[in-house]
Each structure stands twice: as C-alpha cells, then as structure tokens.
Amino acid sequence: MTEIADQPAQPEPAPAARRRPRRAAAPAPAARPADPAAAPGEGEPAGQDWSSWPTYNAATLGFRNYWYPVEWARRVGRKPMPITLLGEQIVLVREGDKVRALHDRCPHRGVPLSLGRREFDGTISCPYHGWTFDTESGKLCAVITDGPESPICGKVSVRTYPIEERLGLVWVYVGDGAPPPVERDIPSELLENPFVMGGRTDIRDGNWRFAAENGFDEGHAKYLHNTALWRLFKVMPAWNKTRVVESEKDGWLIRVQDEVHWEADFPGLGTWTNKRWWKRMPLPDAPGKAADINPVIKEMDLPGFVSIRLPGLLRVAYPHFIHYEWYVPVDADHVRYVQIMVRFEQGLKASVFKAKYVSFIRWLFHGQFTGQDAWMVDVMDAPPEKLYRPDLSVTAWRRLIERSGLKVQREKTGLER
C-alpha cells in the first residue's frame, strides 16, 4: 500500500463566521407517527422538517463508538497537533512509532495542552504552570512549578483516546468501553488486497450530515458536476430511475440504476441533454458490467457504482479504481473531508497511477470536482426542505440511521469539557 498526500499540513481552524446563524436541532417528537402513510417510506419523501428522523436530527456532532480517520500518519510528530473530532478537543503526539491522543485541556485552568512543551520523554507539559501528563495513560506525573513532591501528582488525569494507524492515516476512537478492532470500520477490500492510493484531507464548512447526503444524493452529479473538468469528455445522464438496496456484507447501502435517460423532453420548454459532440458515452451503470474491469472490483460484484455505510463513508466504484470519502464530524459547522482514490494494482501499473495522481487527478478530481460538492454543502440551509423522487437515496440513508440503534454524540458543557 502506498499513500500519496499532496497538500501541506494545515492548522485546525477556529470556527469561522457563518453566512447564517447556527441552526439548532428541531425538538424530537414524543412518538413516531401512528399513521404509516405519514412516516417516510421507500419513494415517499419526508416533509419539511426532520421530526420524522429524531436520531438523525440530534446527530449534529455525529455518532459515538466508531473509529474515525483524522490525519495522515506521517504528519504527526513530537510537536503537539490539535484536532477537533465530534466536537471534542484532542491533541495528537508521536512517541517513537506510536501516536497518542489526549483530551486537549489541562484540568488546572483549562489551557490547551496542544500549546504545551515536550519536556520529558512520554509526556506533554501544559505551557501555563508545567502540569505534566503521561501521554499513554493521561495521568499527571509531575508539576514543574510545584516541585518533585507535588501532592497533586497521581490524583489528576486527562482523558486519553484509543488510536491506531491504518492506510497511512491516524484513526481515533470516540466511544464508550473497550473499542472494537479498527478493521471493523475500514472497508474489507482495503484490508484484503494490495493497492496503491492517492488522497487528500481538508476541513470544510458545513455539517457532516450535509456532506454525507450530498455524497449519496442521486440527482446532483448529473447537473452540478456537468461543468466539472473531470467530466469534460464524459456524458452525464439527464435523469435516472433509481432504487437503493442494502448489502448483506458490511452494511452498505447501494444505489442501483434501473433506468438511465440521456435526454429529456420538457413540455412547453424543450429538450435538455448533457450530450455534446466531444463527449464520449460513459461506462455502464454498474462497474461489473464493463468489458474491462479490475479483478478485485469484479469480485466485489457491486450492483451499482455508489454506496454508503455508517458512520459516514462513501464508496464510488469504477471498473479500474474506487474512490472513498469519509465525512468526519469536526463540530456543528465543519466536516473533515478525507478522500482517497485506490487502484488494486502493483508494479508498473501502480507506478503509472501514482504519476497520474500527482500530475492531474489530485487537482481535477480531489480538487475541482469535489470542490463543487463543498460549495453546495457550505451554502445548504435545511431543514425546512421539500424532497423529490430522487431523494429516495437520502431517505434510505436516514432510515438506516434511525433503525441502527446509534449513540449520538452530545455537546459537552461545563465540567464535561
């Protein structure tokens, strides 16, 4: 496995001033609608608010008990690195071949430990009074300004987080009790096969739910992205008829296209199409239908290109590569957007892909193309909303969340911080 990451490390941004005030979650209803017709069903979009989706409505900060990718492993060194994950302030530090994660707040006066120093091996010291914590256990092991016999040592600690490194990324677990293996939250095809990959991470404006819905949204690509340079020579359909199926393996929801229409005649308006003389017809409506397909992707036997799974991971499978997007909640108004492109190749083919990725793919696809998505996620303002037929992909995603018994991350206040 080879990781290619192109952009320089960026500091964790402070929440920026938004174009609109932060929208509080709507109050959850006391009970689900008694009338089945009133509840959202397959092909039956919901109404204006999110009261039919109480778990989803409450999940502004995402879900606990999952592993989340937060940074390229090679960027985490001895210097403390602050991040925000599910609204929690965390500091990352490297100790030899291990990365540690601690709550980024000194319990003395609330100063961020990420501003501190590395006075002793295996520790981090608060910059204010030199309270010094063991990076593995989080226990207070020295107070520099109170001498070697400080009576508070051993009585105070900061929270630590389980942490792993996979796919060239640092993964942090936010949850309760002993964590499951990190492999549970990584697609199995990435664990079972050799591959080469290129990727980017950045923090974008907008809530993680808008980013996830945009990724799995059935309708937007054909219109929003028909101006993208990545699609300059590829025809996009005018409209589709689609259904969503659930995979028996790993809990993926998969969009399946039953009908693909390349143009549409609108009475009284005219004909609309994405066809142009310079555009070639695109690939079939599922990766397995292509005449030339990578053996690993063929073995996956996917009925459609686009899939999504909990807690917020998109997979777009093409005949020769797969694109993944993780929508990692930062806070109510920001999402960490982790995107990788994978080819299950070795040797010369892997080297050719790396050259292509560095030369143009990272700019065209992981830059301008997904930048159009970032634009929409930033300006989206819902609820209220009026859904239409293609939004069955969005409502299927929300139904999955409602029935999955997830634990919502709550905003921490007062001493909880």
C-alpha positions as CSV (number, residue, x, y, z in Angstrom):
1,M,0.0,0.0,0.0
2,T,1.3,3.4,-1.0
3,E,0.0,6.7,0.3
4,I,0.2,9.9,-1.7
5,A,-0.9,13.1,0.0
6,D,-0.4,16.3,-1.7
7,Q,-1.4,19.3,0.4
8,P,0.7,20.8,3.2
9,A,-0.4,20.3,6.8
10,Q,-3.0,22.8,7.9
11,P,-3.8,24.0,11.3
12,E,-7.1,23.2,12.9
13,P,-9.3,26.2,12.0
14,A,-11.3,28.1,14.6
15,P,-15.0,28.1,13.8
16,A,-15.4,30.7,11.1
17,A,-18.2,33.3,11.0
18,R,-21.0,31.7,9.0
19,R,-23.3,33.2,6.5
20,R,-26.2,32.2,8.6
21,P,-26.7,31.5,12.3
22,R,-26.2,28.0,13.5
23,R,-29.4,26.1,13.3
24,A,-30.4,24.3,16.4
25,A,-31.8,20.8,16.1
26,A,-35.6,20.6,15.9
27,P,-37.2,19.1,19.0
28,A,-37.7,15.4,18.6
29,P,-41.4,14.3,18.6
30,A,-42.8,12.4,21.5
31,A,-43.7,9.4,19.3
32,R,-43.4,8.3,15.8
33,P,-46.4,9.0,13.6
34,A,-49.2,6.4,14.1
35,D,-50.3,6.6,10.5
36,P,-47.8,4.5,8.4
37,A,-48.5,6.8,5.4
38,A,-47.3,9.8,7.5
39,A,-43.8,8.2,8.0
40,P,-41.2,8.4,5.2
41,G,-41.0,5.2,3.2
42,E,-39.4,3.9,0.0
43,G,-40.0,6.5,-2.7
44,E,-42.1,8.6,-0.2
45,P,-40.0,11.7,0.7
46,A,-40.5,13.2,4.1
47,G,-42.0,16.6,4.9
48,Q,-40.4,19.9,5.6
49,D,-38.6,19.2,8.9
50,W,-36.6,16.4,10.4
51,S,-39.0,15.4,13.1
52,S,-39.5,12.0,11.4
53,W,-35.8,11.4,11.9
54,P,-35.2,12.1,15.6
55,T,-31.8,10.3,15.8
56,Y,-30.6,11.9,12.7
57,N,-31.9,15.3,13.8
58,A,-30.0,15.0,17.0
59,A,-26.7,13.9,15.4
60,T,-25.2,17.3,14.7
61,L,-21.9,16.1,16.1
62,G,-22.1,12.6,14.7
63,F,-22.1,9.2,16.4
64,R,-20.0,7.7,19.2
65,N,-18.5,4.2,19.2
66,Y,-16.8,4.4,15.8
67,W,-13.2,4.8,14.6
68,Y,-12.6,8.0,12.5
69,P,-9.6,8.9,10.3
70,V,-8.3,12.3,11.3
71,E,-4.8,12.9,9.8
72,W,-2.1,11.4,7.6
73,A,0.2,9.4,10.0
74,R,3.4,10.9,8.6
75,R,2.3,14.4,9.6
76,V,2.0,13.6,13.3
77,G,5.3,14.1,15.1
78,R,6.6,15.1,18.5
79,K,5.1,18.5,18.2
80,P,1.6,18.5,19.6
81,M,-1.1,18.6,16.9
82,P,-4.6,19.8,17.9
83,I,-7.7,18.4,16.2
84,T,-11.4,18.5,16.8
85,L,-13.4,15.3,16.5
86,L,-17.2,15.1,17.2
87,G,-16.9,18.4,19.0
88,E,-14.1,17.0,21.3
89,Q,-10.8,18.8,21.5
90,I,-7.9,16.3,21.1
91,V,-4.2,16.7,20.9
92,L,-2.0,14.2,19.0
93,V,1.6,13.5,19.7
94,R,4.0,10.8,18.5
95,E,6.1,8.7,20.8
96,G,8.5,6.7,18.7
97,D,6.4,4.5,16.5
98,K,3.2,5.2,18.4
99,V,0.8,8.1,18.2
100,R,-1.0,9.1,21.4
101,A,-4.3,11.1,21.7
102,L,-5.3,13.1,24.8
103,H,-8.1,15.5,25.7
104,D,-6.7,18.9,24.7
105,R,-7.4,20.6,28.0
106,C,-5.3,20.9,31.2
107,P,-7.7,20.3,34.1
108,H,-5.9,23.0,36.1
109,R,-7.1,26.2,34.3
110,G,-8.4,24.8,31.0
111,V,-5.4,25.8,28.9
112,P,-5.0,23.7,25.7
113,L,-2.2,21.1,26.1
114,S,-1.5,21.4,22.4
115,L,0.2,24.7,23.2
116,G,2.5,22.9,25.6
117,R,6.0,21.5,25.5
118,R,7.6,18.1,25.4
119,E,9.9,18.4,28.5
120,F,10.3,14.7,29.2
121,D,10.0,11.5,27.0
122,G,6.5,10.2,27.0
123,T,4.9,13.3,28.5
124,I,3.3,16.6,27.5
125,S,3.5,19.7,29.7
126,C,0.9,22.5,30.0
127,P,2.5,25.8,28.9
128,Y,1.0,27.7,31.8
129,H,2.3,26.1,35.0
130,G,4.0,23.0,33.7
131,W,1.5,20.4,34.7
132,T,3.0,17.3,33.0
133,F,0.9,14.3,31.8
134,D,1.9,10.9,30.7
135,T,0.8,10.6,27.0
136,E,-0.2,7.0,27.3
137,S,-2.2,6.9,30.5
138,G,-3.1,10.6,30.8
139,K,-2.1,10.7,34.4
140,L,-0.5,13.8,36.0
141,C,3.1,12.7,36.7
142,A,4.8,16.0,37.5
143,V,4.0,19.6,38.3
144,I,7.1,21.6,37.3
145,T,6.1,24.7,39.3
146,D,5.3,22.7,42.5
147,G,8.5,20.6,42.7
148,P,9.2,16.8,42.7
149,E,6.9,16.1,45.7
150,S,3.8,17.9,44.5
151,P,0.9,16.3,46.4
152,I,-1.5,16.6,43.4
153,C,0.5,14.2,41.3
154,G,-1.3,10.9,40.7
155,K,-4.6,12.4,41.6
156,V,-5.5,14.1,38.3
157,S,-5.6,12.8,34.8
158,V,-6.8,13.8,31.3
159,R,-8.8,11.6,29.1
160,T,-7.0,9.5,26.5
161,Y,-8.4,8.0,23.3
162,P,-7.7,4.7,21.6
163,I,-5.7,5.3,18.4
164,E,-4.5,3.2,15.5
165,E,-2.6,3.7,12.2
166,R,-4.1,2.1,9.0
167,L,-4.0,3.1,5.3
168,G,-1.4,5.7,6.2
169,L,-3.9,7.5,8.4
170,V,-4.3,8.1,12.1
171,W,-7.6,6.7,13.4
172,V,-9.2,7.9,16.7
173,Y,-12.0,6.1,18.5
174,V,-14.6,8.1,20.3
175,G,-16.8,5.9,22.3
176,D,-17.6,4.0,25.5
177,G,-15.8,0.9,26.8
178,A,-13.2,-1.1,25.0
179,P,-13.1,-0.3,21.3
180,P,-13.7,-2.8,18.6
181,P,-10.8,-3.6,16.2
182,V,-10.3,-0.6,13.9
183,E,-10.7,-3.0,10.9
184,R,-14.4,-3.1,11.6
185,D,-14.7,0.5,10.3
186,I,-12.4,0.0,7.3
187,P,-13.8,-1.5,4.0
188,S,-12.8,-5.1,3.8
189,E,-11.4,-4.8,0.2
190,L,-8.8,-2.4,1.6
191,L,-7.7,-5.0,4.2
192,E,-7.6,-8.0,1.9
193,N,-5.8,-6.8,-1.2
194,P,-2.6,-4.9,-2.2
195,F,-3.3,-1.5,-3.7
196,V,-1.9,1.9,-4.4
197,M,-3.7,5.1,-3.4
198,G,-3.7,8.8,-3.5
199,G,-5.6,11.0,-1.1
200,R,-6.3,14.4,0.3
201,T,-7.8,15.6,3.6
202,D,-9.1,19.0,4.4
203,I,-11.6,20.7,6.7
204,R,-14.7,22.1,5.0
205,D,-17.5,24.4,6.0
206,G,-20.9,22.7,6.7
207,N,-22.3,20.0,8.8
208,W,-21.1,16.4,8.2
209,R,-24.7,15.3,7.5
210,F,-25.0,17.6,4.5
211,A,-21.7,16.2,3.2
212,A,-22.8,12.6,3.6
213,E,-26.2,13.3,2.0
214,N,-24.5,15.1,-0.9
215,G,-22.2,12.1,-1.5
216,F,-25.1,9.6,-1.7
217,D,-27.5,12.0,-3.4
218,E,-28.8,10.5,-6.6
219,G,-29.7,13.7,-8.5
220,H,-26.9,16.2,-8.1
221,A,-24.0,14.7,-10.1
222,K,-25.8,14.8,-13.4
223,Y,-26.4,18.6,-13.1
224,L,-23.9,20.1,-10.6
225,H,-20.9,18.2,-12.0
226,N,-21.6,18.5,-15.7
227,T,-19.4,21.6,-15.6
228,A,-16.5,19.8,-13.8
229,L,-13.3,19.4,-15.8
230,W,-13.2,15.8,-14.6
231,R,-16.3,15.1,-16.6
232,L,-15.4,17.3,-19.6
233,F,-15.2,14.5,-22.1
234,K,-17.8,12.1,-20.5
235,V,-21.5,12.3,-21.0
236,M,-23.7,12.6,-17.8
237,P,-27.3,11.2,-17.9
238,A,-30.1,13.7,-17.8
239,W,-32.1,11.7,-15.3
240,N,-32.4,8.2,-13.8
241,K,-34.8,6.0,-12.1
242,T,-33.0,4.5,-9.1
243,R,-33.6,2.2,-6.1
244,V,-31.5,1.6,-3.0
245,V,-30.6,-1.9,-1.8
246,E,-28.7,-2.9,1.3
247,S,-25.7,-5.2,1.0
248,E,-25.6,-8.3,3.3
249,K,-21.9,-7.6,3.7
250,D,-20.6,-4.7,5.8
251,G,-24.0,-2.8,5.9
252,W,-23.5,-0.8,2.6
253,L,-26.5,0.9,1.1
254,I,-26.1,0.8,-2.7
255,R,-27.7,2.9,-5.4
256,V,-28.9,0.8,-8.3
257,Q,-29.9,2.4,-11.6
258,D,-33.0,0.8,-13.2
259,E,-33.3,3.4,-16.0
260,V,-30.8,5.8,-17.4
261,H,-32.1,8.6,-19.7
262,W,-29.6,10.7,-21.7
263,E,-32.0,13.4,-22.6
264,A,-35.5,14.7,-21.5
265,D,-38.3,16.5,-23.4
266,F,-40.0,19.0,-21.1
267,P,-43.4,20.0,-22.5
268,G,-43.5,23.7,-23.4
269,L,-39.8,24.1,-22.6
270,G,-37.8,21.9,-24.9
271,T,-35.2,19.1,-24.8
272,W,-32.4,19.0,-22.2
273,T,-29.4,16.8,-22.5
274,N,-25.8,16.5,-21.4
275,K,-24.7,15.1,-24.7
276,R,-22.1,17.1,-26.7
277,W,-20.2,16.1,-29.8
278,W,-16.9,15.9,-28.0
279,K,-18.2,13.8,-25.1
280,R,-17.9,10.0,-25.2
281,M,-20.6,7.8,-23.8
282,P,-19.8,6.8,-20.2
283,L,-19.3,3.5,-18.5
284,P,-22.2,1.1,-17.9
285,D,-24.5,1.7,-14.9
286,A,-22.6,-0.7,-12.7
287,P,-18.8,-1.4,-12.5
288,G,-19.3,-5.2,-13.1
289,K,-20.9,-4.5,-16.5
290,A,-17.8,-3.1,-18.0
291,A,-15.9,-5.2,-20.6
292,D,-12.6,-4.4,-19.0
293,I,-12.6,-4.5,-15.2
294,N,-10.1,-4.9,-12.4
295,P,-10.3,-8.4,-10.9
296,V,-10.7,-7.2,-7.3
297,I,-13.6,-4.9,-8.2
298,K,-15.2,-7.6,-10.4
299,E,-15.1,-10.0,-7.4
300,M,-16.9,-7.4,-5.3
301,D,-20.0,-7.9,-7.6
302,L,-21.5,-4.5,-6.9
303,P,-24.9,-3.8,-8.5
304,G,-24.3,-0.1,-8.6
305,F,-21.4,2.5,-8.5
306,V,-22.3,4.4,-5.4
307,S,-22.5,3.0,-1.8
308,I,-22.6,4.5,1.7
309,R,-22.2,3.0,5.2
310,L,-22.1,4.0,8.8
311,P,-20.9,6.2,10.3
312,G,-20.4,8.2,7.1
313,L,-18.3,6.6,4.4
314,L,-19.0,6.8,0.7
315,R,-17.6,4.4,-1.9
316,V,-17.8,5.2,-5.6
317,A,-16.6,2.1,-7.6
318,Y,-15.5,2.3,-11.2
319,P,-14.1,-0.6,-13.3
320,H,-10.5,0.3,-12.6
321,F,-10.5,2.3,-9.3
322,I,-12.5,3.1,-6.3
323,H,-13.0,6.5,-4.7
324,Y,-13.8,6.7,-0.9
325,E,-14.9,9.7,1.1
326,W,-15.1,9.8,4.9
327,Y,-17.3,12.6,6.3
328,V,-15.7,13.0,9.8
329,P,-17.6,15.4,12.1
330,V,-15.5,18.2,13.4
331,D,-18.1,20.4,15.0
332,A,-21.6,21.6,14.2
333,D,-20.4,23.7,11.3
334,H,-17.3,21.9,9.9
335,V,-16.5,18.4,8.5
336,R,-13.2,16.7,8.0
337,Y,-13.3,15.5,4.4
338,V,-11.0,12.5,3.9
339,Q,-10.9,11.3,0.3
340,I,-8.7,8.6,-1.2
341,M,-8.6,7.0,-4.7
342,V,-7.5,3.4,-4.8
343,R,-6.3,1.1,-7.6
344,F,-5.8,-2.5,-6.8
345,E,-2.5,-2.7,-8.7
346,Q,1.2,-3.4,-8.1
347,G,4.4,-2.9,-10.1
348,L,4.3,-0.8,-13.3
349,K,0.5,-0.1,-13.2
350,A,0.8,1.2,-9.7
351,S,3.7,3.5,-10.7
352,V,1.7,4.8,-13.6
353,F,-1.3,5.6,-11.4
354,K,0.9,7.4,-8.9
355,A,2.3,9.6,-11.7
356,K,-1.2,10.3,-13.0
357,Y,-2.5,11.1,-9.5
358,V,0.3,13.6,-8.7
359,S,0.1,15.1,-12.2
360,F,-3.6,15.8,-12.6
361,I,-6.1,13.6,-10.7
362,R,-5.5,15.2,-7.3
363,W,-6.3,18.6,-8.9
364,L,-9.2,17.6,-11.2
365,F,-11.0,15.0,-9.0
366,H,-9.9,15.6,-5.4
367,G,-9.8,19.3,-6.0
368,Q,-12.1,21.0,-8.5
369,F,-14.7,18.2,-8.8
370,T,-15.3,17.6,-5.1
371,G,-14.8,21.3,-4.6
372,Q,-18.2,21.7,-6.3
373,D,-19.7,19.4,-3.6
374,A,-18.0,21.5,-0.9
375,W,-19.7,24.6,-2.3
376,M,-23.1,23.1,-2.0
377,V,-22.5,21.7,1.5
378,D,-21.4,25.1,2.7
379,V,-24.5,27.0,1.4
380,M,-27.1,24.4,2.1
381,D,-29.7,25.5,4.7
382,A,-32.0,22.7,5.7
383,P,-34.5,22.0,7.2
384,P,-37.0,23.1,6.1
385,E,-36.9,21.1,2.9
386,K,-39.1,19.7,0.2
387,L,-37.8,16.4,-1.1
388,Y,-38.5,14.9,-4.5
389,R,-38.4,11.4,-6.1
390,P,-34.6,11.1,-6.5
391,D,-34.2,11.9,-2.8
392,L,-35.0,8.2,-2.0
393,S,-31.3,7.9,-1.6
394,V,-31.3,10.5,1.2
395,T,-34.3,9.0,2.9
396,A,-32.8,5.5,2.7
397,W,-29.7,6.8,4.5
398,R,-31.8,8.4,7.2
399,R,-33.8,5.3,7.7
400,L,-30.7,3.2,8.1
401,I,-29.5,5.6,10.9
402,E,-32.9,5.5,12.6
403,R,-33.0,1.8,12.8
404,S,-29.4,1.1,13.7
405,G,-29.5,2.0,17.5
406,L,-26.7,4.5,17.2
407,K,-25.4,6.6,20.1
408,V,-25.5,10.3,19.3
409,Q,-22.6,12.5,20.3
410,R,-23.9,15.2,22.7
411,E,-22.4,18.6,23.0
412,K,-20.3,18.8,26.2
413,T,-20.8,21.7,28.6
414,G,-19.4,22.9,31.9
415,L,-17.1,20.4,33.7
416,E,-17.7,17.8,30.9
417,R,-15.2,19.8,28.8
